[in-house]
Amino acid sequence: MVRKKREGTKKAISKRSKSVKAPIRLKERIDLAWKNLVLFLIISVLSLLFYNFSSTNLLKNFFGIVSIIFGFLTFAFLITLVVLFILKKSRK
């Protein structure tokens, strides 16, 4: 007996191939990490300034916590940027 071909498999394969995105280049990753590092550094410094110049305890505590959180995020993006630069240098 001859088996019939299924038409549904071709459609599923074509939908999967369209949804796959091209990998992000290393230069784009470095640019993204650099932009995020600068953004979180600015936010961290601003919240630290607000922490120093706020008068009430509630605002002082809030800006202190926000400054610590964004400081850690800035440090994380700094580590990411260093790792990406090492990857860039090792490829050459």
PDB file of N, CA, C and O in Angstrom:
ATOM      1  N   MET A   1       0.824  -1.187   0.000  1.00  0.00           N
ATOM      2  CA  MET A   1       0.000   0.000   0.000  1.00  0.00           C
ATOM      3  C   MET A   1       0.865   1.247   0.000  1.00  0.00           C
ATOM      4  O   MET A   1       1.965   1.271   0.552  1.00  0.00           O
ATOM      5  N   VAL A   2       0.355   2.242  -0.612  1.00  0.00           N
ATOM      6  CA  VAL A   2       1.064   3.506  -0.696  1.00  0.00           C
ATOM      7  C   VAL A   2       0.533   4.438   0.387  1.00  0.00           C
ATOM      8  O   VAL A   2      -0.675   4.601   0.563  1.00  0.00           O
ATOM      9  N   ARG A   3       1.476   5.042   1.104  1.00  0.00           N
ATOM     10  CA  ARG A   3       1.063   5.989   2.150  1.00  0.00           C
ATOM     11  C   ARG A   3       0.866   7.371   1.554  1.00  0.00           C
ATOM     12  O   ARG A   3       1.572   7.782   0.633  1.00  0.00           O
ATOM     13  N   LYS A   4      -0.094   8.062   2.092  1.00  0.00           N
ATOM     14  CA  LYS A   4      -0.340   9.424   1.638  1.00  0.00           C
ATOM     15  C   LYS A   4       0.558  10.371   2.419  1.00  0.00           C
ATOM     16  O   LYS A   4       0.821  10.167   3.604  1.00  0.00           O
ATOM     17  N   LYS A   5       1.019  11.397   1.741  1.00  0.00           N
ATOM     18  CA  LYS A   5       1.837  12.405   2.407  1.00  0.00           C
ATOM     19  C   LYS A   5       0.931  13.323   3.211  1.00  0.00           C
ATOM     20  O   LYS A   5      -0.176  13.667   2.796  1.00  0.00           O
ATOM     21  N   ARG A   6       1.432  13.703   4.358  1.00  0.00           N
ATOM     22  CA  ARG A   6       0.671  14.619   5.197  1.00  0.00           C
ATOM     23  C   ARG A   6       1.008  16.051   4.808  1.00  0.00           C
ATOM     24  O   ARG A   6       2.177  16.410   4.667  1.00  0.00           O
ATOM     25  N   GLU A   7       0.000  16.842   4.641  1.00  0.00           N
ATOM     26  CA  GLU A   7       0.218  18.237   4.266  1.00  0.00           C
ATOM     27  C   GLU A   7       0.533  19.101   5.474  1.00  0.00           C
ATOM     28  O   GLU A   7       1.160  20.149   5.323  1.00  0.00           O
ATOM     29  N   GLY A   8       0.125  18.702   6.649  1.00  0.00           N
ATOM     30  CA  GLY A   8       0.304  19.489   7.859  1.00  0.00           C
ATOM     31  C   GLY A   8       1.754  19.631   8.292  1.00  0.00           C
ATOM     32  O   GLY A   8       2.109  20.615   8.941  1.00  0.00           O
ATOM     33  N   THR A   9       2.595  18.670   7.945  1.00  0.00           N
ATOM     34  CA  THR A   9       3.993  18.729   8.382  1.00  0.00           C
ATOM     35  C   THR A   9       4.755  19.843   7.678  1.00  0.00           C
ATOM     36  O   THR A   9       5.630  20.459   8.286  1.00  0.00           O
ATOM     37  N   LYS A  10       4.455  20.109   6.451  1.00  0.00           N
ATOM     38  CA  LYS A  10       5.144  21.176   5.721  1.00  0.00           C
ATOM     39  C   LYS A  10       4.819  22.540   6.324  1.00  0.00           C
ATOM     40  O   LYS A  10       5.692  23.402   6.427  1.00  0.00           O
ATOM     41  N   LYS A  11       3.599  22.727   6.708  1.00  0.00           N
ATOM     42  CA  LYS A  11       3.198  24.006   7.284  1.00  0.00           C
ATOM     43  C   LYS A  11       3.863  24.225   8.642  1.00  0.00           C
ATOM     44  O   LYS A  11       4.289  25.336   8.958  1.00  0.00           O
ATOM     45  N   ALA A  12       3.948  23.187   9.425  1.00  0.00           N
ATOM     46  CA  ALA A  12       4.562  23.313  10.755  1.00  0.00           C
ATOM     47  C   ALA A  12       6.046  23.621  10.640  1.00  0.00           C
ATOM     48  O   ALA A  12       6.573  24.411  11.422  1.00  0.00           O
ATOM     49  N   ILE A  13       6.718  23.016   9.688  1.00  0.00           N
ATOM     50  CA  ILE A  13       8.146  23.267   9.501  1.00  0.00           C
ATOM     51  C   ILE A  13       8.382  24.699   9.023  1.00  0.00           C
ATOM     52  O   ILE A  13       9.316  25.359   9.478  1.00  0.00           O
ATOM     53  N   SER A  14       7.550  25.174   8.120  1.00  0.00           N
ATOM     54  CA  SER A  14       7.747  26.525   7.608  1.00  0.00           C
ATOM     55  C   SER A  14       7.467  27.576   8.686  1.00  0.00           C
ATOM     56  O   SER A  14       8.112  28.624   8.700  1.00  0.00           O
ATOM     57  N   LYS A  15       6.519  27.314   9.584  1.00  0.00           N
ATOM     58  CA  LYS A  15       6.244  28.255  10.666  1.00  0.00           C
ATOM     59  C   LYS A  15       7.395  28.300  11.657  1.00  0.00           C
ATOM     60  O   LYS A  15       7.717  29.367  12.180  1.00  0.00           O
ATOM     61  N   ARG A  16       8.012  27.171  11.919  1.00  0.00           N
ATOM     62  CA  ARG A  16       9.136  27.141  12.840  1.00  0.00           C
ATOM     63  C   ARG A  16      10.331  27.883  12.279  1.00  0.00           C
ATOM     64  O   ARG A  16      11.025  28.589  13.011  1.00  0.00           O
ATOM     65  N   SER A  17      10.579  27.730  10.989  1.00  0.00           N
ATOM     66  CA  SER A  17      11.746  28.379  10.398  1.00  0.00           C
ATOM     67  C   SER A  17      11.592  29.895  10.373  1.00  0.00           C
ATOM     68  O   SER A  17      12.590  30.612  10.452  1.00  0.00           O
ATOM     69  N   LYS A  18      10.376  30.393  10.265  1.00  0.00           N
ATOM     70  CA  LYS A  18      10.164  31.832  10.263  1.00  0.00           C
ATOM     71  C   LYS A  18      10.350  32.438  11.651  1.00  0.00           C
ATOM     72  O   LYS A  18      10.772  33.589  11.765  1.00  0.00           O
ATOM     73  N   SER A  19      10.045  31.686  12.707  1.00  0.00           N
ATOM     74  CA  SER A  19      10.113  32.228  14.055  1.00  0.00           C
ATOM     75  C   SER A  19      11.533  32.239  14.628  1.00  0.00           C
ATOM     76  O   SER A  19      11.772  32.891  15.644  1.00  0.00           O
ATOM     77  N   VAL A  20      12.475  31.536  14.004  1.00  0.00           N
ATOM     78  CA  VAL A  20      13.849  31.494  14.494  1.00  0.00           C
ATOM     79  C   VAL A  20      14.532  32.797  14.121  1.00  0.00           C
ATOM     80  O   VAL A  20      14.546  33.186  12.954  1.00  0.00           O
ATOM     81  N   LYS A  21      15.100  33.471  15.115  1.00  0.00           N
ATOM     82  CA  LYS A  21      15.763  34.748  14.878  1.00  0.00           C
ATOM     83  C   LYS A  21      17.257  34.538  14.693  1.00  0.00           C
ATOM     84  O   LYS A  21      17.834  33.562  15.173  1.00  0.00           O
ATOM     85  N   ALA A  22      17.853  35.459  13.998  1.00  0.00           N
ATOM     86  CA  ALA A  22      19.298  35.399  13.799  1.00  0.00           C
ATOM     87  C   ALA A  22      19.999  35.702  15.123  1.00  0.00           C
ATOM     88  O   ALA A  22      19.505  36.516  15.903  1.00  0.00           O
ATOM     89  N   PRO A  23      21.130  35.071  15.389  1.00  0.00           N
ATOM     90  CA  PRO A  23      21.843  35.346  16.654  1.00  0.00           C
ATOM     91  C   PRO A  23      22.360  36.785  16.697  1.00  0.00           C
ATOM     92  O   PRO A  23      22.712  37.370  15.673  1.00  0.00           O
ATOM     93  N   ILE A  24      22.393  37.328  17.897  1.00  0.00           N
ATOM     94  CA  ILE A  24      22.848  38.698  18.088  1.00  0.00           C
ATOM     95  C   ILE A  24      24.367  38.725  18.024  1.00  0.00           C
ATOM     96  O   ILE A  24      25.041  37.904  18.647  1.00  0.00           O
ATOM     97  N   ARG A  25      24.896  39.669  17.271  1.00  0.00           N
ATOM     98  CA  ARG A  25      26.345  39.776  17.132  1.00  0.00           C
ATOM     99  C   ARG A  25      26.964  40.281  18.429  1.00  0.00           C
ATOM    100  O   ARG A  25      26.294  40.889  19.264  1.00  0.00           O
ATOM    101  N   LEU A  26      28.249  40.016  18.577  1.00  0.00           N
ATOM    102  CA  LEU A  26      28.968  40.393  19.795  1.00  0.00           C
ATOM    103  C   LEU A  26      29.013  41.912  19.947  1.00  0.00           C
ATOM    104  O   LEU A  26      28.917  42.431  21.059  1.00  0.00           O
ATOM    105  N   LYS A  27      29.159  42.623  18.828  1.00  0.00           N
ATOM    106  CA  LYS A  27      29.202  44.092  18.894  1.00  0.00           C
ATOM    107  C   LYS A  27      27.881  44.652  19.418  1.00  0.00           C
ATOM    108  O   LYS A  27      27.872  45.605  20.197  1.00  0.00           O
ATOM    109  N   GLU A  28      26.771  44.062  18.990  1.00  0.00           N
ATOM    110  CA  GLU A  28      25.463  44.522  19.467  1.00  0.00           C
ATOM    111  C   GLU A  28      25.298  44.236  20.957  1.00  0.00           C
ATOM    112  O   GLU A  28      24.706  45.036  21.682  1.00  0.00           O
ATOM    113  N   ARG A  29      25.818  43.100  21.412  1.00  0.00           N
ATOM    114  CA  ARG A  29      25.747  42.776  22.842  1.00  0.00           C
ATOM    115  C   ARG A  29      26.575  43.758  23.657  1.00  0.00           C
ATOM    116  O   ARG A  29      26.153  44.186  24.732  1.00  0.00           O
ATOM    117  N   ILE A  30      27.752  44.118  23.152  1.00  0.00           N
ATOM    118  CA  ILE A  30      28.603  45.082  23.858  1.00  0.00           C
ATOM    119  C   ILE A  30      27.918  46.436  23.920  1.00  0.00           C
ATOM    120  O   ILE A  30      27.938  47.094  24.960  1.00  0.00           O
ATOM    121  N   ASP A  31      27.309  46.859  22.810  1.00  0.00           N
ATOM    122  CA  ASP A  31      26.592  48.143  22.803  1.00  0.00           C
ATOM    123  C   ASP A  31      25.435  48.145  23.794  1.00  0.00           C
ATOM    124  O   ASP A  31      25.221  49.126  24.505  1.00  0.00           O
ATOM    125  N   LEU A  32      24.692  47.046  23.840  1.00  0.00           N
ATOM    126  CA  LEU A  32      23.564  46.944  24.766  1.00  0.00           C
ATOM    127  C   LEU A  32      24.029  46.956  26.220  1.00  0.00           C
ATOM    128  O   LEU A  32      23.422  47.613  27.065  1.00  0.00           O
ATOM    129  N   ALA A  33      25.103  46.231  26.506  1.00  0.00           N
ATOM    130  CA  ALA A  33      25.634  46.214  27.872  1.00  0.00           C
ATOM    131  C   ALA A  33      26.164  47.589  28.263  1.00  0.00           C
ATOM    132  O   ALA A  33      25.989  48.019  29.403  1.00  0.00           O
ATOM    133  N   TRP A  34      26.805  48.276  27.332  1.00  0.00           N
ATOM    134  CA  TRP A  34      27.343  49.613  27.612  1.00  0.00           C
ATOM    135  C   TRP A  34      26.218  50.605  27.899  1.00  0.00           C
ATOM    136  O   TRP A  34      26.311  51.390  28.843  1.00  0.00           O
ATOM    137  N   LYS A  35      25.165  50.575  27.098  1.00  0.00           N
ATOM    138  CA  LYS A  35      24.027  51.480  27.307  1.00  0.00           C
ATOM    139  C   LYS A  35      23.358  51.216  28.663  1.00  0.00           C
ATOM    140  O   LYS A  35      23.023  52.154  29.386  1.00  0.00           O
ATOM    141  N   ASN A  36      23.170  49.949  28.996  1.00  0.00           N
ATOM    142  CA  ASN A  36      22.547  49.613  30.282  1.00  0.00           C
ATOM    143  C   ASN A  36      23.451  49.996  31.449  1.00  0.00           C
ATOM    144  O   ASN A  36      22.962  50.445  32.486  1.00  0.00           O
ATOM    145  N   LEU A  37      24.761  49.826  31.293  1.00  0.00           N
ATOM    146  CA  LEU A  37      25.700  50.220  32.343  1.00  0.00           C
ATOM    147  C   LEU A  37      25.598  51.716  32.618  1.00  0.00           C
ATOM    148  O   LEU A  37      25.528  52.136  33.773  1.00  0.00           O
ATOM    149  N   VAL A  38      25.590  52.508  31.572  1.00  0.00           N
ATOM    150  CA  VAL A  38      25.503  53.966  31.741  1.00  0.00           C
ATOM    151  C   VAL A  38      24.162  54.363  32.347  1.00  0.00           C
ATOM    152  O   VAL A  38      24.109  55.222  33.227  1.00  0.00           O
ATOM    153  N   LEU A  39      23.084  53.747  31.884  1.00  0.00           N
ATOM    154  CA  LEU A  39      21.753  54.066  32.401  1.00  0.00           C
ATOM    155  C   LEU A  39      21.643  53.773  33.890  1.00  0.00           C
ATOM    156  O   LEU A  39      21.191  54.622  34.658  1.00  0.00           O
ATOM    157  N   PHE A  40      22.054  52.579  34.303  1.00  0.00           N
ATOM    158  CA  PHE A  40      21.935  52.214  35.710  1.00  0.00           C
ATOM    159  C   PHE A  40      22.934  52.979  36.578  1.00  0.00           C
ATOM    160  O   PHE A  40      22.671  53.204  37.759  1.00  0.00           O
ATOM    161  N   LEU A  41      24.065  53.381  36.017  1.00  0.00           N
ATOM    162  CA  LEU A  41      25.006  54.206  36.764  1.00  0.00           C
ATOM    163  C   LEU A  41      24.411  55.585  37.042  1.00  0.00           C
ATOM    164  O   LEU A  41      24.543  56.108  38.148  1.00  0.00           O
ATOM    165  N   ILE A  42      23.765  56.166  36.051  1.00  0.00           N
ATOM    166  CA  ILE A  42      23.128  57.482  36.232  1.00  0.00           C
ATOM    167  C   ILE A  42      22.005  57.392  37.263  1.00  0.00           C
ATOM    168  O   ILE A  42      21.895  58.251  38.138  1.00  0.00           O
ATOM    169  N   ILE A  43      21.174  56.361  37.165  1.00  0.00           N
ATOM    170  CA  ILE A  43      20.077  56.200  38.124  1.00  0.00           C
ATOM    171  C   ILE A  43      20.617  55.969  39.527  1.00  0.00           C
ATOM    172  O   ILE A  43      20.071  56.494  40.497  1.00  0.00           O
ATOM    173  N   SER A  44      21.676  55.196  39.639  1.00  0.00           N
ATOM    174  CA  SER A  44      22.268  54.921  40.945  1.00  0.00           C
ATOM    175  C   SER A  44      22.843  56.193  41.574  1.00  0.00           C
ATOM    176  O   SER A  44      22.654  56.436  42.766  1.00  0.00           O
ATOM    177  N   VAL A  45      23.536  56.995  40.786  1.00  0.00           N
ATOM    178  CA  VAL A  45      24.116  58.245  41.301  1.00  0.00           C
ATOM    179  C   VAL A  45      23.018  59.233  41.690  1.00  0.00           C
ATOM    180  O   VAL A  45      23.113  59.902  42.719  1.00  0.00           O
ATOM    181  N   LEU A  46      21.980  59.322  40.863  1.00  0.00           N
ATOM    182  CA  LEU A  46      20.865  60.218  41.197  1.00  0.00           C
ATOM    183  C   LEU A  46      20.168  59.801  42.484  1.00  0.00           C
ATOM    184  O   LEU A  46      19.843  60.650  43.314  1.00  0.00           O
ATOM    185  N   SER A  47      19.939  58.522  42.657  1.00  0.00           N
ATOM    186  CA  SER A  47      19.285  58.080  43.888  1.00  0.00           C
ATOM    187  C   SER A  47      20.202  58.266  45.094  1.00  0.00           C
ATOM    188  O   SER A  47      19.723  58.514  46.201  1.00  0.00           O
ATOM    189  N   LEU A  48      21.503  58.150  44.894  1.00  0.00           N
ATOM    190  CA  LEU A  48      22.444  58.417  45.983  1.00  0.00           C
ATOM    191  C   LEU A  48      22.425  59.902  46.365  1.00  0.00           C
ATOM    192  O   LEU A  48      22.493  60.245  47.545  1.00  0.00           O
ATOM    193  N   LEU A  49      22.331  60.770  45.366  1.00  0.00           N
ATOM    194  CA  LEU A  49      22.215  62.208  45.657  1.00  0.00           C
ATOM    195  C   LEU A  49      20.914  62.519  46.396  1.00  0.00           C
ATOM    196  O   LEU A  49      20.913  63.283  47.362  1.00  0.00           O
ATOM    197  N   PHE A  50      19.810  61.929  45.943  1.00  0.00           N
ATOM    198  CA  PHE A  50      18.539  62.132  46.635  1.00  0.00           C
ATOM    199  C   PHE A  50      18.593  61.582  48.053  1.00  0.00           C
ATOM    200  O   PHE A  50      17.979  62.143  48.959  1.00  0.00           O
ATOM    201  N   TYR A  51      19.317  60.499  48.249  1.00  0.00           N
ATOM    202  CA  TYR A  51      19.484  59.926  49.590  1.00  0.00           C
ATOM    203  C   TYR A  51      20.206  60.913  50.511  1.00  0.00           C
ATOM    204  O   TYR A  51      19.820  61.086  51.667  1.00  0.00           O
ATOM    205  N   ASN A  52      21.238  61.547  50.000  1.00  0.00           N
ATOM    206  CA  ASN A  52      22.016  62.480  50.818  1.00  0.00           C
ATOM    207  C   ASN A  52      21.255  63.764  51.136  1.00  0.00           C
ATOM    208  O   ASN A  52      21.436  64.340  52.209  1.00  0.00           O
ATOM    209  N   PHE A  53      20.405  64.215  50.214  1.00  0.00           N
ATOM    210  CA  PHE A  53      19.745  65.502  50.413  1.00  0.00           C
ATOM    211  C   PHE A  53      18.297  65.393  50.880  1.00  0.00           C
ATOM    212  O   PHE A  53      17.633  66.419  51.032  1.00  0.00           O
ATOM    213  N   SER A  54      17.787  64.193  51.112  1.00  0.00           N
ATOM    214  CA  SER A  54      16.419  64.064  51.605  1.00  0.00           C
ATOM    215  C   SER A  54      16.394  64.293  53.115  1.00  0.00           C
ATOM    216  O   SER A  54      17.350  63.989  53.829  1.00  0.00           O
ATOM    217  N   SER A  55      15.274  64.836  53.574  1.00  0.00           N
ATOM    218  CA  SER A  55      15.192  65.199  54.984  1.00  0.00           C
ATOM    219  C   SER A  55      14.397  64.194  55.820  1.00  0.00           C
ATOM    220  O   SER A  55      14.700  63.996  56.996  1.00  0.00           O
ATOM    221  N   THR A  56      13.395  63.565  55.233  1.00  0.00           N
ATOM    222  CA  THR A  56      12.592  62.637  56.018  1.00  0.00           C
ATOM    223  C   THR A  56      13.201  61.236  56.003  1.00  0.00           C
ATOM    224  O   THR A  56      13.910  60.851  55.073  1.00  0.00           O
ATOM    225  N   ASN A  57      12.902  60.496  57.057  1.00  0.00           N
ATOM    226  CA  ASN A  57      13.436  59.138  57.188  1.00  0.00           C
ATOM    227  C   ASN A  57      12.905  58.193  56.117  1.00  0.00           C
ATOM    228  O   ASN A  57      13.638  57.334  55.625  1.00  0.00           O
ATOM    229  N   LEU A  58      11.639  58.346  55.757  1.00  0.00           N
ATOM    230  CA  LEU A  58      11.033  57.467  54.767  1.00  0.00           C
ATOM    231  C   LEU A  58      11.727  57.617  53.413  1.00  0.00           C
ATOM    232  O   LEU A  58      12.070  56.623  52.773  1.00  0.00           O
ATOM    233  N   LEU A  59      11.928  58.850  52.985  1.00  0.00           N
ATOM    234  CA  LEU A  59      12.608  59.080  51.711  1.00  0.00           C
ATOM    235  C   LEU A  59      14.067  58.650  51.764  1.00  0.00           C
ATOM    236  O   LEU A  59      14.599  58.127  50.785  1.00  0.00           O
ATOM    237  N   LYS A  60      14.707  58.866  52.894  1.00  0.00           N
ATOM    238  CA  LYS A  60      16.100  58.457  53.052  1.00  0.00           C
ATOM    239  C   LYS A  60      16.239  56.944  52.914  1.00  0.00           C
ATOM    240  O   LYS A  60      17.146  56.460  52.236  1.00  0.00           O
ATOM    241  N   ASN A  61      15.343  56.196  53.557  1.00  0.00           N
ATOM    242  CA  ASN A  61      15.369  54.740  53.455  1.00  0.00           C
ATOM    243  C   ASN A  61      15.059  54.270  52.027  1.00  0.00           C
ATOM    244  O   ASN A  61      15.714  53.365  51.510  1.00  0.00           O
ATOM    245  N   PHE A  62      14.062  54.889  51.400  1.00  0.00           N
ATOM    246  CA  PHE A  62      13.683  54.506  50.043  1.00  0.00           C
ATOM    247  C   PHE A  62      14.830  54.726  49.062  1.00  0.00           C
ATOM    248  O   PHE A  62      15.190  53.822  48.307  1.00  0.00           O
ATOM    249  N   PHE A  63      15.402  55.927  49.075  1.00  0.00           N
ATOM    250  CA  PHE A  63      16.482  56.216  48.135  1.00  0.00           C
ATOM    251  C   PHE A  63      17.753  55.431  48.462  1.00  0.00           C
ATOM    252  O   PHE A  63      18.549  55.147  47.566  1.00  0.00           O
ATOM    253  N   GLY A  64      17.948  55.082  49.710  1.00  0.00           N
ATOM    254  CA  GLY A  64      19.078  54.240  50.067  1.00  0.00           C
ATOM    255  C   GLY A  64      18.957  52.845  49.474  1.00  0.00           C
ATOM    256  O   GLY A  64      19.919  52.302  48.929  1.00  0.00           O
ATOM    257  N   ILE A  65      17.762  52.270  49.586  1.00  0.00           N
ATOM    258  CA  ILE A  65      17.524  50.936  49.023  1.00  0.00           C
ATOM    259  C   ILE A  65      17.608  50.967  47.504  1.00  0.00           C
ATOM    260  O   ILE A  65      18.199  50.075  46.896  1.00  0.00           O
ATOM    261  N   VAL A  66      17.019  51.994  46.884  1.00  0.00           N
ATOM    262  CA  VAL A  66      17.061  52.120  45.424  1.00  0.00           C
ATOM    263  C   VAL A  66      18.502  52.287  44.950  1.00  0.00           C
ATOM    264  O   VAL A  66      18.892  51.719  43.930  1.00  0.00           O
ATOM    265  N   SER A  67      19.277  53.050  45.672  1.00  0.00           N
ATOM    266  CA  SER A  67      20.681  53.245  45.316  1.00  0.00           C
ATOM    267  C   SER A  67      21.471  51.947  45.406  1.00  0.00           C
ATOM    268  O   SER A  67      22.306  51.668  44.545  1.00  0.00           O
ATOM    269  N   ILE A  68      21.217  51.162  46.429  1.00  0.00           N
ATOM    270  CA  ILE A  68      21.908  49.874  46.572  1.00  0.00           C
ATOM    271  C   ILE A  68      21.529  48.918  45.446  1.00  0.00           C
ATOM    272  O   ILE A  68      22.393  48.252  44.876  1.00  0.00           O
ATOM    273  N   ILE A  69      20.241  48.849  45.126  1.00  0.00           N
ATOM    274  CA  ILE A  69      19.779  47.939  44.073  1.00  0.00           C
ATOM    275  C   ILE A  69      20.386  48.317  42.723  1.00  0.00           C
ATOM    276  O   ILE A  69      20.919  47.465  42.013  1.00  0.00           O
ATOM    277  N   PHE A  70      20.299  49.602  42.376  1.00  0.00           N
ATOM    278  CA  PHE A  70      20.841  50.020  41.088  1.00  0.00           C
ATOM    279  C   PHE A  70      22.366  49.975  41.073  1.00  0.00           C
ATOM    280  O   PHE A  70      22.967  49.819  40.010  1.00  0.00           O
ATOM    281  N   GLY A  71      22.990  50.108  42.218  1.00  0.00           N
ATOM    282  CA  GLY A  71      24.439  49.943  42.293  1.00  0.00           C
ATOM    283  C   GLY A  71      24.856  48.520  41.971  1.00  0.00           C
ATOM    284  O   GLY A  71      25.829  48.302  41.250  1.00  0.00           O
ATOM    285  N   PHE A  72      24.115  47.543  42.509  1.00  0.00           N
ATOM    286  CA  PHE A  72      24.396  46.141  42.184  1.00  0.00           C
ATOM    287  C   PHE A  72      24.143  45.848  40.707  1.00  0.00           C
ATOM    288  O   PHE A  72      24.901  45.107  40.081  1.00  0.00           O
ATOM    289  N   LEU A  73      23.084  46.423  40.152  1.00  0.00           N
ATOM    290  CA  LEU A  73      22.817  46.225  38.722  1.00  0.00           C
ATOM    291  C   LEU A  73      23.917  46.839  37.861  1.00  0.00           C
ATOM    292  O   LEU A  73      24.307  46.274  36.839  1.00  0.00           O
ATOM    293  N   THR A  74      24.411  47.999  38.283  1.00  0.00           N
ATOM    294  CA  THR A  74      25.517  48.627  37.561  1.00  0.00           C
ATOM    295  C   THR A  74      26.755  47.745  37.610  1.00  0.00           C
ATOM    296  O   THR A  74      27.447  47.576  36.606  1.00  0.00           O
ATOM    297  N   PHE A  75      27.028  47.187  38.775  1.00  0.00           N
ATOM    298  CA  PHE A  75      28.181  46.296  38.917  1.00  0.00           C
ATOM    299  C   PHE A  75      28.016  45.042  38.057  1.00  0.00           C
ATOM    300  O   PHE A  75      28.986  44.550  37.482  1.00  0.00           O
ATOM    301  N   ALA A  76      26.792  44.528  37.969  1.00  0.00           N
ATOM    302  CA  ALA A  76      26.530  43.344  37.144  1.00  0.00           C
ATOM    303  C   ALA A  76      26.767  43.645  35.666  1.00  0.00           C
ATOM    304  O   ALA A  76      27.337  42.822  34.949  1.00  0.00           O
ATOM    305  N   PHE A  77      26.335  44.816  35.209  1.00  0.00           N
ATOM    306  CA  PHE A  77      26.583  45.176  33.812  1.00  0.00           C
ATOM    307  C   PHE A  77      28.058  45.472  33.554  1.00  0.00           C
ATOM    308  O   PHE A  77      28.542  45.268  32.441  1.00  0.00           O
ATOM    309  N   LEU A  78      28.765  45.944  34.553  1.00  0.00           N
ATOM    310  CA  LEU A  78      30.208  46.136  34.407  1.00  0.00           C
ATOM    311  C   LEU A  78      30.904  44.788  34.223  1.00  0.00           C
ATOM    312  O   LEU A  78      31.783  44.653  33.372  1.00  0.00           O
ATOM    313  N   ILE A  79      30.515  43.799  35.011  1.00  0.00           N
ATOM    314  CA  ILE A  79      31.086  42.458  34.868  1.00  0.00           C
ATOM    315  C   ILE A  79      30.736  41.878  33.495  1.00  0.00           C
ATOM    316  O   ILE A  79      31.581  41.262  32.844  1.00  0.00           O
ATOM    317  N   THR A  80      29.492  42.076  33.059  1.00  0.00           N
ATOM    318  CA  THR A  80      29.075  41.601  31.741  1.00  0.00           C
ATOM    319  C   THR A  80      29.894  42.243  30.638  1.00  0.00           C
ATOM    320  O   THR A  80      30.298  41.572  29.688  1.00  0.00           O
ATOM    321  N   LEU A  81      30.139  43.530  30.758  1.00  0.00           N
ATOM    322  CA  LEU A  81      30.919  44.246  29.749  1.00  0.00           C
ATOM    323  C   LEU A  81      32.359  43.745  29.712  1.00  0.00           C
ATOM    324  O   LEU A  81      32.934  43.607  28.632  1.00  0.00           O
ATOM    325  N   VAL A  82      32.938  43.477  30.854  1.00  0.00           N
ATOM    326  CA  VAL A  82      34.303  42.953  30.904  1.00  0.00           C
ATOM    327  C   VAL A  82      34.370  41.570  30.256  1.00  0.00           C
ATOM    328  O   VAL A  82      35.305  41.275  29.513  1.00  0.00           O
ATOM    329  N   VAL A  83      33.385  40.728  30.536  1.00  0.00           N
ATOM    330  CA  VAL A  83      33.353  39.387  29.943  1.00  0.00           C
ATOM    331  C   VAL A  83      33.203  39.473  28.430  1.00  0.00           C
ATOM    332  O   VAL A  83      33.852  38.724  27.699  1.00  0.00           O
ATOM    333  N   LEU A  84      32.351  40.383  27.952  1.00  0.00           N
ATOM    334  CA  LEU A  84      32.169  40.535  26.509  1.00  0.00           C
ATOM    335  C   LEU A  84      33.436  41.056  25.840  1.00  0.00           C
ATOM    336  O   LEU A  84      33.755  40.643  24.725  1.00  0.00           O
ATOM    337  N   PHE A  85      34.165  41.960  26.503  1.00  0.00           N
ATOM    338  CA  PHE A  85      35.435  42.436  25.940  1.00  0.00           C
ATOM    339  C   PHE A  85      36.461  41.311  25.890  1.00  0.00           C
ATOM    340  O   PHE A  85      37.235  41.217  24.937  1.00  0.00           O
ATOM    341  N   ILE A  86      36.471  40.462  26.903  1.00  0.00           N
ATOM    342  CA  ILE A  86      37.398  39.320  26.893  1.00  0.00           C
ATOM    343  C   ILE A  86      37.044  38.365  25.753  1.00  0.00           C
ATOM    344  O   ILE A  86      37.933  37.847  25.076  1.00  0.00           O
ATOM    345  N   LEU A  87      35.750  38.133  25.540  1.00  0.00           N
ATOM    346  CA  LEU A  87      35.334  37.292  24.421  1.00  0.00           C
ATOM    347  C   LEU A  87      35.732  37.896  23.073  1.00  0.00           C
ATOM    348  O   LEU A  87      36.141  37.184  22.157  1.00  0.00           O
ATOM    349  N   LYS A  88      35.606  39.204  22.970  1.00  0.00           N
ATOM    350  CA  LYS A  88      35.970  39.879  21.730  1.00  0.00           C
ATOM    351  C   LYS A  88      37.467  39.752  21.463  1.00  0.00           C
ATOM    352  O   LYS A  88      37.880  39.516  20.328  1.00  0.00           O
ATOM    353  N   LYS A  89      38.270  39.908  22.499  1.00  0.00           N
ATOM    354  CA  LYS A  89      39.723  39.810  22.335  1.00  0.00           C
ATOM    355  C   LYS A  89      40.162  38.377  22.053  1.00  0.00           C
ATOM    356  O   LYS A  89      41.134  38.160  21.329  1.00  0.00           O
ATOM    357  N   SER A  90      39.463  37.404  22.614  1.00  0.00           N
ATOM    358  CA  SER A  90      39.863  36.011  22.415  1.00  0.00           C
ATOM    359  C   SER A  90      39.500  35.511  21.011  1.00  0.00           C
ATOM    360  O   SER A  90      40.106  34.555  20.527  1.00  0.00           O
ATOM    361  N   ARG A  91      38.540  36.130  20.365  1.00  0.00           N
ATOM    362  CA  ARG A  91      38.168  35.726  19.008  1.00  0.00           C
ATOM    363  C   ARG A  91      39.209  36.153  17.973  1.00  0.00           C
ATOM    364  O   ARG A  91      39.349  35.518  16.928  1.00  0.00           O
ATOM    365  N   LYS A  92      39.927  37.218  18.264  1.00  0.00           N
ATOM    366  CA  LYS A  92      40.890  37.735  17.286  1.00  0.00           C
ATOM    367  C   LYS A  92      42.182  36.999  17.321  1.00  0.00           C
ATOM    368  O   LYS A  92      43.093  37.316  16.557  1.00  0.00           O
TER     369      LYS A  92
END
